Structure formats: structure tokens, C-alpha cells
Amino acid sequence: MARKRSKQARTTQANALPTPTSGTGDTLEGWVADGTVDTVLLGVVDGQGRLKGKELDAEFLLPRLCDGSLTPEVCGYLFDTDLGMSASWGGGLGDLLLLPDRSRATRLPWLPATALLPAEPIAPGAVPLPTGPVAILQEQLVQLTGLGYRLKVGIETEFTIFEGTAEHAADDAFRQLVPVTRDNRDYALDQPSQLTAYTRHLRRVLREAGMPVEAVKTESSPGQVEVTFPYGEAEAACWQHVLFKHAARAVADQHRMSATFMAAPVTGVGSGMHLHVSLWRGEEPVMCAERTEAELSAEGLAAVAGVLEVLPVTGLMWAPYVNSYRRLRPRSFAPTRAVWGRDNRTCAVRVVGHGRGLHLEVRVPGADANPYVALAAVAAGIRHGLERELKPPQACEGDGYEAWDAPALPTSLTAAVAAMESSPLALELLGAEVAGHLVVAGRREVLALAHAVTDAELAWGFAQA
């Protein structure tokens, strides 16, 4: 039976905006008053995990928000499109109200005199849009809270940097992509000057925006970089990731380069988004067994077991596009089977850390995943394991790619659509509305590329067929 959405997740209280102050300070009103900010990006997180919205003059926007004479809206199709922004015309493409959250306004140091004002899409009935990515995660977090738990999350993401702007790449039909490094630079500390200038600039603007990174390192594929952020609250970690992607692209453009978060931008390259997740009761972590600093508690084991059961039927949430599945191949550092292990990078769930820092690293999402939706799948799995007091199979101590008895992860978007559509577990944990929305979105992505002729097909068959 589909679970009903909780009252807490369905209810939103309007934030009354006070009259702007004349003084300065670390607020949107202060920035506008002292001239630090003249442009406001009113933004939402769309279905693909991107910032979307409108650019507004700060002095025009702020007083009208405060006196209620301006009611922000966006076209609702932002939450019901494919990656290329194609949508169904059946619903009429009406507008959705936006509820701005002034307390979360953020200056964007990578853009001149610009601040971002986050907003939440509001569905008819004055509730958060249930199928919006933020609401999908919030529902799972509320359910965990009802069990007495909360999550802390740290996200590390790989992405690839190419010479030339994204516009130049498009002019060449993406056929002349030149990575900023040419070979395996994994953990290398001697980098080309153009790459170090980029990473230094990126770290600086993120720090100025209140998002200092934990580490930056190059990866094994040409042009590939990984950025790791410190632990934090679940929603804050996801929001930070959305801003980070926006900054990474903007800074790359300023350096006449392009950054892509495609899971597989080039054959043989795979970029992941690893979710480091720990389970807490109040202010105490509960993943670690009391008798040892290296073993999982009963709650930790239940969390692992639940995640392993949920991953095979929620591929749409952590690998949402056709290209996402080009990354999931053996011996690629991306998992192919629902197995777990202690400090084992061939597994879908890697247990890492010690003592209070013991946690799960979920390695299945690609860099292209929406962090809110991918984390919602993990949270749903943890809740599933805790509610049923599940126990995981034996930990994998060798090559997880050869764990033939373990459930396989979906190998294509078509398979992921079928898995979720036929899964009573996905329906129970996500609810009919969210599960149905994800299935429709997955089908739309499949159809968008169903008849496209790729460069690989031309190279394979042009002279031989």
C-alpha cells in the first residue's frame, strides 16, 4: 500500500518578509542597501538538480516581496521535463507559485554583485510540490525523524574539465573535446597551471560563499577532478551541491574552459557522486557498535541491508539518464551489484571510518544525479531497513564485480524504468505520486534519445554495414 505523505511534509507556512532595513549586514536587505548586490537570482532546484529561475533587479524585487505586491511564479514544467527541457503539453504548462526563503539568501562570489534567493514551488492547496526534488527528500527525512533518527551527509563529486567553453564545444558538435589533463593524474600534485588556476579560483569563491571544500584532487581519467565537502545536515548538503555545480560551470567559463557533470562524457570515463551518510539519534551517531570502533551496530547493519534492497529498484533516482548507465561497468570504480564491504571500492555500499566517524559511502549515483532525489533513495532504504530490522548478507571481502549471487543493479534506463514500475517496495516507500512521476520522467528520457544516431554507431557501421 502506498504510504501517505506526512502532515509535516505537506504543510508550508508562509514566511513573512519584514520591511528592508537601511543598514548593512550579512542579509539580502543589507547587501542591497550598501550596494554590494544589485542583481537577485530567484531560483528553484528543478527535476534535474539544476538552478532555474529568473534574474531580477534587487532594488525592484525586495520592497515588492516585502509588501506582497509581487507574487513570484515559474512555469510548472520545470519539474516535469527531460534533460533537454521538453515537456508534456497535456497539462497546459501552467504556473506554480514560489515561496522565497529570504533566510537562505546567498551571495554568489562567482558572479558580480549577485545574490541567489532560494524559493520553494507551491502546489495548489498551498503545500510544497510533492514531486519537486526537495519535497521528495523532505518526505523521507520526515519519515526517518518519526523513527527517531536523522542523517548527516557529505557529498563528493567527480566532474570533467575540457579546454574551451561549452559554447565552443557545442559549435564542434562535442566532437573535438580536449581534456585539461591528458593522462591519469590520480592524486597527482603536479598539475598544469591552467588547472591549478581553476581549482584555486573555485575553492576561493566557494569559501567566500560559506561553502569551504574539504579537498580537491585529480582523478584517473583525463581532465577529471573530484571535490569533497565536509559533513553537514542532509538538505544543506544537497543545496550546497547544487550551488557548487553552478559555481564550477561559471568559473570554468571564466577560464575559457568547460565543466561537465555527465556520468560518462567520453567513452571509458565515469564520474560519480558518492554520498557519505551517517545515522544519528539526537546528537549521537549510531552506526558504530559499542564494543568496537570498526564494526557496525545493529542499526548500522539494518541501514546497509535496507539500502541494498532499495538500490536495484530505484535506479531512476540515482542514474536518471540514458548516459548514466555508461558509467556502471565492471572494473570502473562504479558498482554493478548490490553488495557491501568494509573499505571496498568495488561495492555499491562501502563502510568507511572509525568510531563516531563510521559511516556508509553509497557509490552508485552518477555525477549527473539530482542530489535530493539520489539521497531520498538512500534515506528510503535506511528507513526500510530500520523499520523491518533487516540484516544484510555477508560483507564482500574481494571483487564485488564477481558477486554473482548478489542482485544486479539496472544496466540501462529502460531496465530502471521497468524495475521501479514493477516494484511494490518502491511504491510503498515513495508513494504512488512520486513513483509514478519518476517512471514518467524516465520514459521521457528514454524516448528523447531512442532514435538518435550516435558517433559510435557511425564509426562502427559507416563503412562496414
C-alpha positions as CSV (number, residue, x, y, z in Angstrom):
1,M,0.0,0.0,0.0
2,A,1.3,3.5,-0.9
3,R,2.3,5.5,2.2
4,K,0.5,8.7,2.8
5,R,2.6,11.8,2.9
6,S,3.0,13.1,6.4
7,K,1.3,16.3,7.6
8,Q,4.7,17.9,8.4
9,A,6.0,17.4,4.8
10,R,2.8,18.6,3.3
11,T,2.4,21.8,5.2
12,T,4.2,25.1,4.5
13,Q,3.9,28.3,6.5
14,A,4.4,31.5,4.5
15,N,7.5,33.4,5.5
16,A,6.5,37.0,6.3
17,L,9.1,39.3,4.9
18,P,10.0,42.3,7.1
19,T,10.5,45.8,5.8
20,P,14.0,46.2,4.4
21,T,16.4,47.8,6.8
22,S,18.5,50.8,5.9
23,G,21.7,49.4,7.5
24,T,24.2,46.9,6.1
25,G,24.9,43.4,7.3
26,D,25.0,39.8,6.2
27,T,21.5,39.8,4.8
28,L,19.9,40.3,1.5
29,E,18.5,43.7,2.7
30,G,21.9,44.7,3.9
31,W,23.6,43.8,0.6
32,V,21.1,45.7,-1.4
33,A,21.3,48.7,0.9
34,D,25.1,49.0,0.7
35,G,25.2,48.3,-3.0
36,T,27.0,45.0,-2.6
37,V,24.2,43.3,-4.6
38,D,22.3,44.8,-7.5
39,T,21.0,41.5,-9.0
40,V,19.0,38.7,-7.4
41,L,18.6,35.3,-9.0
42,L,15.2,33.9,-7.8
43,G,16.0,30.2,-8.0
44,V,14.5,26.8,-7.6
45,V,16.0,23.3,-7.9
46,D,14.5,21.7,-11.0
47,G,13.8,18.0,-11.6
48,Q,17.4,17.5,-12.9
49,G,19.0,19.2,-9.9
50,R,19.8,22.5,-11.7
51,L,19.2,26.0,-10.6
52,K,16.4,27.5,-12.6
53,G,14.5,30.8,-12.2
54,K,14.6,34.5,-13.0
55,E,17.2,37.3,-12.9
56,L,15.7,40.4,-11.2
57,D,16.8,43.9,-10.2
58,A,17.5,43.8,-6.5
59,E,16.0,47.3,-5.7
60,F,12.9,46.4,-7.7
61,L,12.4,43.0,-6.2
62,L,12.9,43.4,-2.5
63,P,10.3,46.0,-1.5
64,R,7.7,44.3,-3.6
65,L,8.3,41.0,-1.9
66,C,8.1,42.7,1.4
67,D,4.8,44.5,0.8
68,G,3.2,41.5,-1.1
69,S,2.7,43.4,-4.3
70,L,4.8,40.8,-6.2
71,T,3.9,37.1,-6.2
72,P,6.8,35.1,-7.8
73,E,5.8,32.3,-10.2
74,V,7.5,29.9,-12.6
75,C,6.2,27.6,-15.3
76,G,5.5,24.3,-13.6
77,Y,7.1,22.4,-16.4
78,L,10.5,23.0,-14.7
79,F,9.6,19.9,-12.6
80,D,8.3,17.8,-15.4
81,T,10.8,17.9,-18.2
82,D,13.5,15.8,-19.7
83,L,17.1,16.9,-19.7
84,G,16.6,19.0,-22.8
85,M,13.6,20.8,-21.3
86,S,11.0,19.1,-23.4
87,A,7.7,18.7,-21.5
88,S,4.2,17.2,-21.9
89,W,1.7,19.7,-23.3
90,G,-1.2,17.9,-21.8
91,G,-1.3,19.8,-18.6
92,G,-1.4,23.2,-20.2
93,L,2.0,24.3,-18.9
94,G,0.6,26.4,-16.1
95,D,2.5,28.4,-13.5
96,L,3.4,27.4,-9.9
97,L,3.7,29.9,-7.1
98,L,7.1,30.3,-5.4
99,L,7.7,30.8,-1.7
100,P,11.1,32.7,-1.4
101,D,13.2,31.9,1.7
102,R,15.0,35.1,2.5
103,S,16.8,33.5,5.4
104,R,18.8,31.4,2.9
105,A,19.8,34.2,0.5
106,T,23.3,33.6,-0.6
107,R,25.8,35.9,-2.3
108,L,27.4,34.3,-5.4
109,P,31.0,35.4,-5.5
110,W,31.5,33.8,-8.9
111,L,29.0,36.3,-10.4
112,P,29.4,40.1,-10.0
113,A,27.1,41.8,-7.4
114,T,24.7,38.9,-7.5
115,A,22.8,37.0,-4.8
116,L,20.7,33.9,-5.0
117,L,17.2,33.9,-3.3
118,P,16.1,30.3,-3.0
119,A,12.4,29.5,-3.4
120,E,10.1,26.5,-3.0
121,P,7.5,25.6,-5.6
122,I,4.0,25.6,-4.1
123,A,1.3,23.3,-5.4
124,P,-2.4,24.0,-5.4
125,G,-3.6,23.8,-1.8
126,A,-0.6,25.9,-0.6
127,V,1.6,22.8,0.0
128,P,5.1,22.1,-1.3
129,L,5.0,20.5,-4.7
130,P,5.1,16.7,-3.8
131,T,7.0,15.7,-6.9
132,G,9.6,18.5,-6.6
133,P,13.0,17.1,-5.7
134,V,13.3,19.0,-2.4
135,A,9.9,17.7,-1.2
136,I,10.8,14.1,-2.3
137,L,13.8,14.2,0.1
138,Q,12.0,16.1,2.8
139,E,9.3,13.4,3.0
140,Q,11.9,10.6,3.5
141,L,13.7,12.7,6.2
142,V,10.4,13.3,8.0
143,Q,9.7,9.6,8.0
144,L,13.2,8.9,9.5
145,T,12.5,11.6,12.1
146,G,9.4,9.8,13.0
147,L,11.6,6.8,13.9
148,G,13.8,9.0,16.0
149,Y,16.7,9.3,13.5
150,R,18.3,11.9,11.3
151,L,21.0,11.8,8.6
152,K,24.3,13.6,8.3
153,V,25.7,13.8,4.8
154,G,28.9,14.6,2.9
155,I,29.0,14.6,-0.9
156,E,32.0,14.1,-3.1
157,T,31.6,14.6,-6.8
158,E,33.7,13.9,-9.8
159,F,33.4,16.0,-12.9
160,T,35.4,16.5,-16.1
161,I,37.0,19.8,-17.4
162,F,37.7,20.4,-21.0
163,E,39.6,23.2,-22.8
164,G,37.4,25.7,-24.5
165,T,34.0,27.0,-23.4
166,A,30.8,25.0,-23.6
167,E,29.7,27.2,-26.5
168,H,32.9,26.2,-28.4
169,A,32.3,22.5,-27.7
170,A,28.7,22.8,-29.0
171,D,30.0,24.6,-32.1
172,D,32.1,21.5,-32.8
173,A,29.1,19.2,-32.0
174,F,31.1,18.0,-29.0
175,R,33.5,16.0,-31.3
176,Q,36.7,17.9,-30.5
177,L,36.7,17.7,-26.7
178,V,40.2,18.2,-25.3
179,P,40.5,17.4,-21.5
180,V,42.5,19.8,-19.4
181,T,44.9,17.0,-18.5
182,R,45.9,14.3,-20.9
183,D,46.7,11.2,-18.7
184,N,46.0,9.5,-15.4
185,R,46.6,12.2,-12.8
186,D,45.1,10.4,-9.9
187,Y,46.3,12.1,-6.6
188,A,48.9,14.0,-8.6
189,L,50.2,17.2,-7.1
190,D,52.0,18.5,-10.2
191,Q,49.2,19.9,-12.3
192,P,49.0,22.1,-15.4
193,S,48.9,25.7,-14.5
194,Q,45.5,26.2,-16.1
195,L,44.0,23.5,-13.9
196,T,45.5,24.8,-10.7
197,A,44.3,28.3,-11.5
198,Y,40.8,26.9,-12.0
199,T,40.7,24.9,-8.8
200,R,42.2,27.7,-6.7
201,H,39.5,30.1,-8.1
202,L,36.8,27.6,-7.5
203,R,37.9,27.0,-3.9
204,R,38.1,30.7,-3.2
205,V,34.6,31.6,-4.4
206,L,33.1,28.6,-2.6
207,R,34.8,29.6,0.6
208,E,33.5,33.2,0.2
209,A,30.0,31.8,-0.3
210,G,30.3,29.9,3.0
211,M,31.0,26.5,1.4
212,P,34.6,25.7,2.1
213,V,35.6,22.4,0.4
214,E,37.3,19.6,2.3
215,A,39.6,18.6,-0.6
216,V,40.2,18.8,-4.3
217,K,42.0,16.1,-6.1
218,T,42.5,14.9,-9.7
219,E,41.2,11.6,-10.7
220,S,42.3,8.8,-13.0
221,S,40.6,9.9,-16.2
222,P,42.0,12.8,-18.3
223,G,40.6,16.1,-17.1
224,Q,38.7,14.6,-14.2
225,V,38.6,16.3,-10.8
226,E,36.9,15.4,-7.5
227,V,35.7,17.9,-4.9
228,T,34.7,16.7,-1.4
229,F,32.6,18.7,1.0
230,P,32.5,18.3,4.8
231,Y,29.7,16.6,6.6
232,G,26.5,18.5,7.3
233,E,22.8,18.2,7.6
234,A,21.2,16.4,4.7
235,E,19.2,19.2,3.0
236,A,22.1,21.6,3.4
237,A,24.5,19.2,1.8
238,C,22.2,18.8,-1.2
239,W,21.7,22.6,-1.6
240,Q,25.4,23.1,-1.3
241,H,26.0,20.6,-4.1
242,V,23.5,22.5,-6.4
243,L,25.4,25.7,-5.8
244,F,28.7,24.0,-6.3
245,K,27.8,22.8,-9.7
246,H,26.6,26.3,-10.7
247,A,29.9,27.7,-9.5
248,A,32.0,25.0,-11.2
249,R,30.5,25.8,-14.6
250,A,30.6,29.6,-14.2
251,V,34.3,29.6,-13.0
252,A,35.2,27.2,-15.9
253,D,33.7,29.6,-18.4
254,Q,35.7,32.5,-16.9
255,H,38.8,30.4,-17.5
256,R,37.8,29.6,-21.1
257,M,37.1,26.0,-20.1
258,S,34.0,23.9,-19.7
259,A,33.0,21.6,-16.8
260,T,30.6,18.7,-17.3
261,F,28.8,16.6,-14.8
262,M,27.8,13.9,-17.3
263,A,28.2,10.4,-15.8
264,A,30.2,9.4,-18.9
265,P,31.2,12.3,-21.1
266,V,33.7,10.3,-23.0
267,T,33.8,6.5,-23.6
268,G,35.7,4.9,-20.8
269,V,35.3,7.9,-18.4
270,G,32.9,7.6,-15.4
271,S,32.1,10.4,-13.0
272,G,30.3,9.6,-9.8
273,M,28.6,11.4,-6.9
274,H,29.4,9.5,-3.7
275,L,27.0,10.0,-0.8
276,H,28.7,9.7,2.6
277,V,25.8,9.1,5.0
278,S,25.8,8.6,8.8
279,L,22.8,7.9,11.0
280,W,22.2,9.9,14.2
281,R,19.8,9.8,17.1
282,G,19.8,13.3,18.5
283,E,23.4,14.4,18.8
284,E,24.8,10.8,18.9
285,P,25.9,8.8,15.9
286,V,24.5,5.2,16.0
287,M,26.3,3.5,13.1
288,C,29.2,2.1,15.3
289,A,28.9,-0.9,17.6
290,E,29.8,0.0,21.2
291,R,32.3,-2.9,21.6
292,T,34.5,-1.9,18.7
293,E,35.3,1.2,16.6
294,A,35.2,-0.7,13.3
295,E,32.0,-2.8,13.4
296,L,28.5,-1.7,12.5
297,S,25.8,-1.6,15.2
298,A,22.5,-3.4,14.7
299,E,21.1,-0.1,13.4
300,G,24.0,0.3,11.0
301,L,23.6,-3.2,9.7
302,A,19.9,-2.7,9.2
303,A,20.6,0.5,7.3
304,V,23.0,-1.3,5.0
305,A,20.5,-4.1,4.4
306,G,17.7,-1.7,3.6
307,V,19.8,0.3,1.1
308,L,20.9,-2.8,-0.6
309,E,17.3,-3.9,-1.1
310,V,16.2,-0.5,-2.4
311,L,19.0,0.4,-4.8
312,P,18.1,-2.1,-7.6
313,V,14.5,-0.8,-7.8
314,T,15.4,3.0,-7.5
315,G,17.9,3.4,-10.4
316,L,15.7,6.2,-11.7
317,M,16.7,8.2,-8.6
318,W,20.5,7.8,-8.8
319,A,21.0,7.2,-12.5
320,P,18.3,9.2,-14.2
321,Y,19.5,9.4,-17.9
322,V,20.5,7.1,-20.7
323,N,24.1,8.2,-20.4
324,S,24.1,7.4,-16.6
325,Y,24.4,3.7,-17.3
326,R,27.5,4.1,-19.5
327,R,29.4,4.5,-16.2
328,L,28.1,1.4,-14.5
329,R,30.6,-1.2,-15.8
330,P,33.0,-3.7,-14.3
331,R,36.4,-2.6,-13.0
332,S,35.4,1.1,-13.4
333,F,35.1,2.1,-9.7
334,A,31.4,2.3,-10.3
335,P,29.4,-0.7,-8.8
336,T,27.3,-3.2,-10.8
337,R,25.9,-5.3,-8.0
338,A,24.1,-4.5,-4.7
339,V,26.9,-5.6,-2.4
340,W,28.6,-4.0,0.6
341,G,32.0,-4.3,2.1
342,R,34.4,-2.7,4.6
343,D,36.6,-0.1,2.8
344,N,35.9,-1.9,-0.5
345,R,35.5,0.3,-3.6
346,T,34.1,-2.4,-5.7
347,C,30.9,-2.4,-3.7
348,A,27.7,-0.3,-4.0
349,V,27.9,0.4,-0.3
350,R,31.3,0.9,1.2
351,V,31.6,1.1,5.0
352,V,34.4,3.6,6.0
353,G,35.6,5.4,9.0
354,H,36.1,4.5,12.7
355,G,34.2,5.1,15.9
356,R,31.9,8.1,15.8
357,G,33.0,8.6,12.2
358,L,31.9,5.2,10.9
359,H,29.5,5.7,8.0
360,L,28.3,4.5,4.7
361,E,29.6,5.6,1.3
362,V,26.9,4.9,-1.3
363,R,28.8,4.8,-4.6
364,V,26.0,4.2,-7.1
365,P,24.9,7.8,-8.0
366,G,26.5,9.4,-11.0
367,A,27.7,13.0,-11.1
368,D,24.6,13.7,-13.2
369,A,22.1,12.7,-10.4
370,N,19.9,15.1,-8.6
371,P,21.4,15.0,-5.1
372,Y,18.0,15.5,-3.4
373,V,16.5,12.6,-5.3
374,A,19.5,10.3,-5.0
375,L,19.7,10.9,-1.3
376,A,16.0,10.3,-1.0
377,A,16.5,6.8,-2.3
378,V,19.2,6.1,0.3
379,A,17.1,7.6,3.1
380,A,14.2,5.4,2.0
381,G,16.5,2.4,2.1
382,I,17.8,3.2,5.5
383,R,14.2,3.6,6.8
384,H,13.2,0.3,5.2
385,G,16.0,-1.5,7.0
386,L,15.3,0.1,10.3
387,E,11.6,-0.5,10.2
388,R,12.0,-4.2,9.4
389,E,15.1,-4.7,11.4
390,L,16.8,-6.2,8.4
391,K,20.2,-8.0,8.3
392,P,22.5,-7.7,5.3
393,P,24.2,-10.6,3.5
394,Q,27.8,-11.3,4.3
395,A,30.1,-8.4,3.6
396,C,32.1,-8.7,0.3
397,E,35.8,-9.1,1.0
398,G,37.0,-9.4,-2.6
399,D,35.9,-8.3,-6.0
400,G,32.3,-7.1,-5.8
401,Y,32.0,-7.3,-9.6
402,E,32.2,-11.1,-9.2
403,A,29.5,-11.4,-6.6
404,W,27.3,-13.2,-9.0
405,D,24.7,-14.2,-6.3
406,A,24.0,-10.6,-5.4
407,P,21.2,-8.6,-7.1
408,A,22.4,-6.8,-10.2
409,L,21.9,-3.0,-10.5
410,P,20.0,-1.9,-13.6
411,T,22.1,-1.8,-16.7
412,S,20.0,0.7,-18.7
413,L,17.5,3.4,-18.2
414,T,14.9,1.2,-19.7
415,A,15.6,-1.5,-17.2
416,A,15.5,1.0,-14.4
417,V,12.0,2.2,-15.5
418,A,10.8,-1.4,-15.6
419,A,12.3,-2.1,-12.1
420,M,10.6,0.8,-10.4
421,E,7.3,0.4,-12.2
422,S,7.0,-3.3,-11.1
423,S,8.3,-2.8,-7.6
424,P,5.8,-2.9,-4.6
425,L,8.7,-1.8,-2.4
426,A,9.4,1.4,-4.4
427,L,5.6,2.1,-4.4
428,E,5.4,1.6,-0.6
429,L,8.4,3.7,0.2
430,L,7.9,6.6,-2.2
431,G,4.2,6.7,-2.6
432,A,2.2,6.3,-5.9
433,E,2.5,10.0,-6.9
434,V,6.3,10.2,-6.6
435,A,7.0,6.8,-8.0
436,G,4.7,7.5,-11.0
437,H,6.3,10.8,-11.6
438,L,9.8,9.2,-11.7
439,V,8.6,6.5,-14.1
440,V,7.1,9.0,-16.5
441,A,10.3,11.1,-16.3
442,G,12.4,8.0,-17.0
443,R,10.3,7.1,-20.0
444,R,10.6,10.6,-21.4
445,E,14.4,10.4,-21.2
446,V,14.4,7.0,-23.0
447,L,12.2,8.3,-25.8
448,A,14.3,11.5,-26.2
449,L,17.3,9.5,-27.5
450,A,15.5,6.4,-28.8
451,H,16.1,7.3,-32.4
452,A,19.3,9.3,-32.2
453,V,22.3,8.2,-34.3
454,T,25.5,8.4,-32.2
455,D,29.1,9.0,-33.3
456,A,29.9,5.5,-32.0
457,E,27.3,4.0,-34.4
458,L,28.7,5.9,-37.3
459,A,32.3,4.8,-36.5
460,W,31.1,1.2,-36.1
461,G,28.9,0.9,-39.1
462,F,29.5,3.7,-41.7
463,A,32.0,1.7,-43.9
464,Q,31.1,-1.8,-42.7
465,A,27.4,-2.2,-42.8
